[in-house]
Amino acid sequence: MKKITILALHLGYGGIENAVTTLANTLVCKYDVEILSVYRLYNEPVYELDNRIKVKYISNVKPNKKEMRYYLKKKNFSMFFKGLGQSIQTGFVKYVKTPMVLRKINTDVVISTRTLHNFLISKFTNKNIKKIAWEHNHHNGKKKYINALIKSCKGVNNLVLVSNELTEFYKNYLGNKAVYIPNSLDKMPNKLSKLDSKNLIAIGRLSKEKGFDDLLRLFKKISVKYPDWKLNIVGDGMEKDDLFSLAKNLRLGDKIVFHGYQNKDYINDLLLESSIYIMTSHTESFGLVLIEAMSYGVPCISYDSAQGANEIIDDGVNGFLVKNRNEEDMVSKIELLINDEKLRNKLGKNARQKSKNYSSEVVLEKWSKLINKRK
């Protein structure tokens, strides 16, 4: 049985971390799987792991890069200087301790999940180990990011992209080294939403790129016309306080519920009680939350700026894609589904069918083909 090692930054909350957990749970059906986590944020991984998967932590240090940036932005210098020691420790783990561990790993295949990690596995792991880089972010036309990723893949065997669009883009630089494998569902639910509740839902990190501020503003227009409908937002992040303040200023009251970070069971229960999923991200390389909502038969509406949504949502078939972040069009599409229960159910049925393309069985076959391919 081949051994697969997934190098992860941490096993806390986040889209990449969710994807890492799901991939590990999928691969363990056929392979000996371990996750090598650079940092340990919590005593146990946030997302549920199959008990056959081994987890090893390189360090117990918690990274504070985002917090340090936030303190600088808010000019909170006392907190900034207080966090410097932790930042130095983080750097040591990232650039010294991680390479030391990688030199000693005994595995058949190593999968990295960050640009820096691509460099590290290329340089420090045994040459006989198959090296696969796994990219989760959209480049958004940033040349510096694009060049860094391409350079980091010089010493790996393959770069896995989660969308066809990204795969075709990087093939221009890497040829057939670039391979398309989408993220997968952890499991296909056996219950579907009845789509009869007056609940909208959005899930994600409370950060600028997710566009939750735009969501609150457009939901204000919805709530005026449809006061019985509620918006559930699941997630946490640096923009939490700003979003709370905005919701208060918009006088949304109990029409909006911030649930914070929640486990999958909690989220799945919310999806079962939701009738429409809304995505307002400025950028999104894949959008696993869309697939998860669709697996419960929930139709999705997204701005097409969330690039990954363009491959998942078939406009007018299983949801709607709104061009150019047009708020009026987004509101009208939400209102259309609110008012037309028959259409809601039709799109929801098609959404469930589309989600089957991302089942763990389908994605496992794609990964197995790549893992077993000769270097």
WONORDA-V139570 format. One record per residue. N is the residue number from 0. RES is the residue in one small letter. SS is DSSP state (hx for helix, st for strand, lp for the rest). OMEGA is omega as a letter, one per 20 degrees, with the letter a starting at -180 (none if undefined). NEAR is the number of other C-alpha atoms within 10 Angstrom. Layout:
[[N:RES:SS:OMEGA:NEAR] [N:RES:SS:OMEGA:NEAR]]
This chain:
[[0:m:lp:r:8] [1:k:lp:r:12] [2:k:st:r:15] [3:i:st:r:23] [4:t:st:r:22] [5:i:st:r:23] [6:l:st:a:24] [7:a:st:r:21] [8:l:lp:r:22] [9:h:lp:r:25] [10:l:lp:r:26] [11:g:lp:a:18] [12:y:lp:r:19] [13:g:lp:a:17] [14:g:hx:r:16] [15:i:hx:a:22] [16:e:hx:r:19] [17:n:hx:r:19] [18:a:hx:r:19] [19:v:hx:a:25] [20:t:hx:a:23] [21:t:hx:r:21] [22:l:hx:r:22] [23:a:hx:r:24] [24:n:hx:r:20] [25:t:hx:a:24] [26:l:hx:a:20] [27:v:lp:r:18] [28:c:lp:a:13] [29:k:lp:a:12] [30:y:lp:r:15] [31:d:st:a:18] [32:v:st:r:26] [33:e:st:r:20] [34:i:st:r:22] [35:l:st:a:25] [36:s:st:a:20] [37:v:lp:a:25] [38:y:lp:r:23] [39:r:lp:a:20] [40:l:lp:a:20] [41:y:lp:r:13] [42:n:lp:r:9] [43:e:lp:r:12] [44:p:lp:a:16] [45:v:lp:a:19] [46:y:lp:a:18] [47:e:lp:a:14] [48:l:lp:r:17] [49:d:lp:a:14] [50:n:lp:r:9] [51:r:lp:a:13] [52:i:lp:r:17] [53:k:st:r:14] [54:v:st:r:17] [55:k:st:r:14] [56:y:st:r:16] [57:i:lp:a:19] [58:s:lp:r:18] [59:n:lp:r:15] [60:v:lp:r:15] [61:k:lp:r:16] [62:p:lp:a:23] [63:n:lp:a:14] [64:k:hx:a:13] [65:k:hx:r:10] [66:e:hx:a:14] [67:m:hx:r:20] [68:r:hx:r:12] [69:y:hx:r:16] [70:y:hx:r:16] [71:l:hx:r:14] [72:k:hx:a:10] [73:k:lp:a:10] [74:k:lp:r:11] [75:n:lp:a:12] [76:f:hx:r:13] [77:s:hx:r:10] [78:m:hx:r:14] [79:f:hx:a:18] [80:f:hx:r:14] [81:k:hx:a:11] [82:g:lp:a:17] [83:l:hx:a:14] [84:g:hx:r:10] [85:q:hx:r:16] [86:s:hx:r:19] [87:i:hx:r:12] [88:q:hx:r:14] [89:t:hx:r:22] [90:g:hx:r:12] [91:f:hx:r:12] [92:v:hx:a:20] [93:k:hx:a:20] [94:y:hx:a:13] [95:v:hx:a:11] [96:k:hx:a:15] [97:t:hx:r:22] [98:p:hx:r:17] [99:m:hx:a:14] [100:v:hx:a:14] [101:l:hx:r:20] [102:r:lp:a:14] [103:k:lp:a:11] [104:i:lp:r:15] [105:n:lp:a:14] [106:t:lp:r:18] [107:d:lp:a:17] [108:v:st:r:18] [109:v:st:a:27] [110:i:st:r:25] [111:s:st:a:27] [112:t:lp:r:21] [113:r:lp:a:20] [114:t:hx:r:18] [115:l:hx:a:14] [116:h:hx:r:22] [117:n:hx:r:28] [118:f:hx:a:20] [119:l:hx:a:20] [120:i:hx:r:28] [121:s:hx:a:24] [122:k:hx:a:15] [123:f:hx:r:16] [124:t:lp:a:21] [125:n:lp:a:17] [126:k:lp:a:11] [127:n:lp:r:10] [128:i:lp:r:19] [129:k:st:a:23] [130:k:st:a:26] [131:i:st:r:25] [132:a:st:a:29] [133:w:st:a:25] [134:e:st:a:21] [135:h:lp:a:22] [136:n:lp:r:17] [137:h:lp:a:21] [138:h:lp:a:17] [139:n:lp:r:14] [140:g:lp:a:8] [141:k:lp:a:9] [142:k:hx:a:10] [143:k:hx:a:9] [144:y:hx:a:15] [145:i:hx:a:16] [146:n:hx:r:12] [147:a:hx:a:13] [148:l:hx:a:21] [149:i:hx:r:15] [150:k:hx:a:15] [151:s:hx:a:21] [152:c:lp:a:23] [153:k:lp:a:15] [154:g:lp:r:17] [155:v:lp:a:22] [156:n:lp:a:19] [157:n:st:r:23] [158:l:st:r:28] [159:v:st:r:25] [160:l:st:a:26] [161:v:lp:r:22] [162:s:lp:r:25] [163:n:hx:a:15] [164:e:hx:r:16] [165:l:hx:r:23] [166:t:hx:r:22] [167:e:hx:r:17] [168:f:hx:a:14] [169:y:hx:r:20] [170:k:hx:r:14] [171:n:hx:a:10] [172:y:hx:a:14] [173:l:hx:a:18] [174:g:hx:a:13] [175:n:hx:r:14] [176:k:hx:r:17] [177:a:st:a:23] [178:v:st:r:24] [179:y:st:r:17] [180:i:lp:a:22] [181:p:lp:r:21] [182:n:lp:a:24] [183:s:lp:r:25] [184:l:lp:r:25] [185:d:lp:r:20] [186:k:lp:r:15] [187:m:lp:a:16] [188:p:lp:r:13] [189:n:lp:r:7] [190:k:lp:r:11] [191:l:lp:r:18] [192:s:lp:r:22] [193:k:lp:r:15] [194:l:lp:a:22] [195:d:lp:r:13] [196:s:lp:a:15] [197:k:lp:a:16] [198:n:st:r:21] [199:l:st:a:24] [200:i:st:r:24] [201:a:st:a:22] [202:i:st:r:23] [203:g:lp:r:21] [204:r:lp:a:22] [205:l:lp:a:23] [206:s:lp:a:17] [207:k:hx:a:14] [208:e:hx:a:14] [209:k:hx:r:19] [210:g:lp:r:17] [211:f:hx:r:24] [212:d:hx:r:20] [213:d:hx:r:15] [214:l:hx:a:20] [215:l:hx:a:21] [216:r:hx:a:15] [217:l:hx:r:16] [218:f:hx:r:24] [219:k:hx:r:19] [220:k:hx:r:13] [221:i:hx:a:20] [222:s:hx:r:16] [223:v:hx:a:11] [224:k:hx:a:10] [225:y:lp:a:15] [226:p:lp:a:13] [227:d:lp:a:12] [228:w:lp:a:17] [229:k:st:r:21] [230:l:st:r:25] [231:n:st:r:19] [232:i:st:a:23] [233:v:st:r:20] [234:g:lp:r:19] [235:d:lp:r:20] [236:g:lp:a:14] [237:m:lp:a:14] [238:e:lp:a:15] [239:k:hx:a:17] [240:d:hx:r:12] [241:d:hx:a:12] [242:l:hx:r:17] [243:f:hx:a:14] [244:s:hx:r:11] [245:l:hx:r:15] [246:a:hx:r:22] [247:k:hx:r:12] [248:n:hx:r:10] [249:l:lp:r:13] [250:r:lp:r:12] [251:l:lp:r:20] [252:g:hx:a:10] [253:d:hx:r:10] [254:k:hx:r:17] [255:i:st:r:22] [256:v:st:r:15] [257:f:st:a:16] [258:h:st:a:14] [259:g:st:r:15] [260:y:lp:r:19] [261:q:lp:r:16] [262:n:lp:a:11] [263:k:hx:a:13] [264:d:hx:r:9] [265:y:hx:a:12] [266:i:hx:a:18] [267:n:hx:r:18] [268:d:hx:r:11] [269:l:hx:r:18] [270:l:hx:r:27] [271:l:hx:a:18] [272:e:lp:a:21] [273:s:lp:a:27] [274:s:lp:a:28] [275:i:st:r:27] [276:y:st:a:24] [277:i:st:r:23] [278:m:st:a:26] [279:t:lp:a:25] [280:s:lp:r:24] [281:h:lp:r:18] [282:t:lp:a:21] [283:e:lp:a:23] [284:s:lp:a:22] [285:f:lp:a:26] [286:g:lp:a:24] [287:l:hx:a:22] [288:v:hx:r:18] [289:l:hx:r:25] [290:i:hx:a:27] [291:e:hx:r:24] [292:a:hx:a:31] [293:m:hx:r:31] [294:s:hx:r:30] [295:y:lp:r:27] [296:g:lp:a:33] [297:v:lp:r:34] [298:p:st:a:32] [299:c:st:r:32] [300:i:st:a:25] [301:s:st:r:25] [302:y:st:a:24] [303:d:lp:r:24] [304:s:lp:r:21] [305:a:lp:a:22] [306:q:lp:a:22] [307:g:lp:a:23] [308:a:hx:a:28] [309:n:hx:r:22] [310:e:hx:a:14] [311:i:hx:a:24] [312:i:lp:r:24] [313:d:lp:a:17] [314:d:st:r:16] [315:g:lp:a:12] [316:v:lp:r:16] [317:n:lp:a:27] [318:g:st:r:27] [319:f:st:r:24] [320:l:st:a:25] [321:v:st:a:20] [322:k:hx:r:13] [323:n:hx:r:10] [324:r:hx:a:18] [325:n:lp:a:11] [326:e:hx:a:17] [327:e:hx:r:12] [328:d:hx:r:15] [329:m:hx:a:23] [330:v:hx:a:17] [331:s:hx:r:12] [332:k:hx:r:18] [333:i:hx:r:21] [334:e:hx:r:14] [335:l:hx:a:13] [336:l:hx:r:20] [337:i:hx:a:21] [338:n:hx:a:12] [339:d:lp:a:10] [340:e:hx:r:14] [341:k:hx:r:10] [342:l:hx:r:18] [343:r:hx:a:23] [344:n:hx:r:21] [345:k:hx:r:15] [346:l:hx:r:25] [347:g:hx:r:29] [348:k:hx:r:20] [349:n:hx:r:19] [350:a:hx:r:28] [351:r:hx:a:23] [352:q:hx:a:14] [353:k:hx:a:20] [354:s:hx:a:22] [355:k:hx:r:17] [356:n:hx:a:16] [357:y:hx:r:23] [358:s:lp:a:20] [359:s:hx:r:21] [360:e:hx:a:17] [361:v:hx:a:15] [362:v:hx:r:19] [363:l:hx:r:20] [364:e:hx:r:14] [365:k:hx:r:15] [366:w:hx:a:19] [367:s:hx:r:13] [368:k:hx:r:10] [369:l:hx:a:17] [370:i:hx:a:19] [371:n:lp:r:11] [372:k:lp:r:9] [373:r:lp:a:8] [374:k:lp:none:12]]
